[in-house]
């Protein structure tokens, strides 16, 4: 095998107390492209191992200052991947078994030809390279499998959410078809909003133009007094700004976000808010707000789903006008069948 073919053959530590064997093996290995360092005893081998990392150690099993198997143990403690080839004049079953247990790659029995040693090292280097590539492929496979599991979990979660959303809309459609008072209808819409966005609570607020105030009408998951406490002027706080601008807003960090100084949200003690204006025709009748999404963040999908409900809630508030919130008259116009929107 030419030197060019072994330009990156590897580094070898050759440990043998016989100068002639060291010389012959060193020359053959270097001619085959290996970089060779020699040592004549265990102490010299350990010094070399401290100074440099080797791909292969060729080790005489009988050394003047130590047993080759003991040195093999020391080598394995330093590097589990290093290839160790043992040179021996005799090989008992016990020593062979111990060498295998300690991770020796192969035995070479004296006398041996230098080219045979080169072939063994070539094969060992190739085997380690294949093992390394196999480990890389296994690691890639594990990562791919983890990604597949993650995607499957996401798909299952999306399917579960889609099922829950569909159930919420179907239940709402059934409740609306059964009729009921304005307050009951508005509460059903609000409950559907809480269900499809997976949040803790929600409330509907009606704009009273004569007073210039946004007032709480009804809530789900909140004390009625907390909802009724809302008397927000146009543009005041997050809900007042949603009303004034006519644009939905999501704030997923109330405490540290731009609405941290909102007195009403602070009073409610909520962490995340989704608020959308309730518009019917060309007029804004109020705001629908949902609080504390269970995973911490309202998504764009949540906002789009709530927009479907906002039109229904706006029609209820339009029918209420300035009537008391316990008015039992149904809205004058018919509701859109929500199943047509799915």
N, C-alpha and C positions, 0 to 999 in steps of 0.2 A: 504494500500500500504506500503511495507516494506521500511526501511531506505536504504537498499542496492539498491533498485530500484530508489531511489531519491538522490544518491550520488552527482549528479551534477544538482539537481532540480532547484537551483537558489537562488538568494538573495532577501530578502523581507524586506521592511520597513513598519512596522505596526504602524499606527498613530491613537490613540484613547485615550480619556481622562478618560475612565473607566478602572481602574486597573484589575478588574475581567475579562473583555473581552480581555484585552491585555494578561493576563496570560494564559487563556484557548486557545486563538488563537496561541500564541507563542508556547505553548507546542505541539499543534496538528501539526503545520507547521514543527517544528523541528523534531518531530517523523516521519514526511513524507520526511525528507531529506533537507528541506530548511534551509538556514542560515538567522536568523531573527534578525533585529534590531528594537527596539521599541522607540516610542516618544509619549508624552502625549499631545502635542499641536503643532501648526503650526511652531512656532519658533524652537522647537526641531527638527521637520521634516526637515526644511530648513538647519539646521546645519548638520544633518545627510546626506542630499543630497550633501552638499558641500564637505563632507569628503569621500564619497563613492558613487559608481555607483551601483544602484539596478536594478534587473530585474522586480520587482513588487513593487508597493506601495498599501497597503490596508489602506484606508483612511476614517475615520469617517467624514460625511458631516457637522456635527456640532461640532466645537472645541471651547475651551474657548477664544482663542485669534484671531480667524479668521474664515471665512466661508470656508467650504471644497471646494467649486467651485473656490474660489480665489486661494487656495493652488494648486488645480488641474491646473489652468492656469500657475502658477509659475513652477510647475513640467514639464508641456509640453514645456515651454520655454527652460528648461534645457536639456530635452531629449524627442525627438519625438517618440522614440521606446519603452519607458517604459510602462509596463502594469499597469493601475490604476483601482483598484476595490473599489467602494464606499460602505461604510456601512451607512445605514440610518434607522431611526425609522419610517420615513414616506417619501413618494416619490411623490411629486406633478408633474404634467405634465410639468410645466415650468422647474423645476429643472432637470427632466429627460432629456428633450430636450437639455438643456444647457450642461449637462454632456456629452451627446452623441456628441454634437457639439465640445466640448473640447477634445474629444477622450477617454472618460472613456470606459473601456472594459465591465464592468458589475456592476449592483447594487446588494447588499446583504441587505435584509431587516431584521431588528431586530424583534423578536429573530431569530437566525439562529444556525444551528449545525456546529461545527468546521469542521467536515468531508466534509460538503457541500462547505465550503470555500476552503478546500484543492482541491476538484475536480475542482472548478472554476479556481484556480491558475494553476493546472495541464493543464487544457484545454487552458488557456491563453498562458502559456509557449510553449505548442505544436503549437498553432496557430502562435505565433511569429516565431518559428523555421521554420514552413512551409512557412511563408511569406518571411523570410530571404532566404530560399532555392529557392523560386520562383523568388525573386529578382536576385539571383545569376544566375539562369537559363535564366532569361530575359537578363541579362548582357552578358552571354555566347552567347545567340541567336543574340544579337545585334552585338557582335564581329564577329560571324560566318557570319552574313548577310553582314557586312562591308567587310569581306574578300572575300565573294562571289562577291559582287559588284566590288571590286578591281580586282579580277580575270577576271570578265566579261569585265571590261574596258581594261585590258591587252589583252584579247583575241580579242576584237574589234580593238584595236590598231594594234595588229599583223596582223589581217586580212586586215586592211586598208593598212598597210605597204606592205604586200604580194601582194595586188592588185596593189598598185603603182609600186612595183618592176616589176611585170609582165607586166604592161602597158609600163614601161620604156624600157624593153627588146623588147617587141613587136614593139614599135615605132622605136627603134634603128634598129631592123631587117628590118623593112620596108624601113627606110632611106638608109640602106646599100644595099638593093636589088635594089633600084632605081639608084644606081651608084652615081658618083660625083667625084670631085677632092680629092686629098690627104688631103688638109687642111679642106675641108668640111667634109670629112669622120672622121677625127680626132676630129673635133669640135662636131660632132654627138655623138661620143663615150664619149667624155668628158661631154657633156650635160647629157647623160644617167647616168654617174657616179654621177653627182651633184644631179640628181633626185632620184636615188635609195638610196643614203646615207643621203638625206635631209640636204644638206649643202648649204652654201652661195655661194661658188665659187670653182673653180678648174682650174688647168693648166697642160699642158703637156710640158715636158722639154726633149730635145734631146741631147744625148751625141755626141760630135764631137771629135773623137779620134785625128784627125790631130792637133787640138788646145788644146786637153786635158781638154776641158771645157764642163759643162752641161749648155745648153742655153735654154731659154724660147722659145717655139714655138707658143703656142696659149693658150688663157684663156677664161673662162666663168665666168662672174660676177666680173672680175678684169679689170682694165684699161690695155690696150695692152702695154703701156709703163712699167707698173709694172712687167709684164711677161717678156718682152724683156730685162729688166734690169738684169735678172739672168744670170750671167757668173760665175758659181761655179766650182771650181776645184774638181777633184775626191777626195772624203773624206771630202770636205769642207761643213760645216753646215749639217743640218739634211738631206737635199735632196742629197748632195754629198756623205754622208755616206750610204744612201740607195742604191745609184748607186754603190758604191765601194763594199759593202757587198752582194749586190744582195738579200737583205732580206727586206720585208715590215716592216714599223714602224708606230705606232700610238702614238701621243702625244696629250693628252687632256688638258694640262695646259702649254701652251707655255711660259707664263710669269713667272711661278714659277718652271717649270720643268727643266730637264737637258738640254733643248735646249734654255734656257732663253737668252743665249748670241749669238744666231744665228742672224747675222746681216740681212740676207735676210728676214727671217720670221719676224723680228722686223720691217723691212721696210714695209712689207705687213700689219702689224698690226693685224695679225690673232691670234685667241685664241686656236684653236685646229687644228691638222693636221693629215691626213692619207696619207702616201706616199708609193707607191709600185714600184719596178723596172719593167721596160718594157723589158721582155726577149723573144727573139724568137730564136729557135734553141739553140745554146750554147752561144749566144751573147746578151749582155745587150745594148739596144739602147737608153734608157732614163729612165725617172721617170714620173709617173702620180701622181699628188698631189691634194688632196681635202681639203678645208679649212672651218672652222667654222660650225661644225655640229649644227643644230638648237636647239637641246636639250643640247648641250654642250659637248657631248662625242660620239666619234666614237666607235662602238661596234665590236666584233669579227665577227658578222654577216655581218656588213658593209664591213669589210676587205675581207671576202670570196666572197661577191658579186663583189667587185671591181676587184678581181683577175680574174673573168670571162671576164671583160672588158680589163684587162691589156694585155692579149694575142692579142686581136684585135688591140689595140693601138700600140703594139710593131711591128706588121706586117706593119702598116702604116709607122712608122718611119723607118723600114727596107727598105720599098719601096722608101722613100724619099732619103735615103742616105745623100749625101751632097747637095741635090737640095735645091733651095730656098723654103721658107715655103708656097709660093703661087702657087706651082706647081699644075697643074690641071690634071695630069695624074693619073688614078686610079692605085691601087696596082696591080702588075703583077699576084699574086696568088689570088685565090678566098677566100672569108671569110667563116668561119664556120657559118652555120645557127644557130643563137643564140637560136632559139626555140628548137633546139635539146639538148641544155644544161639545159633547164628548167624542 
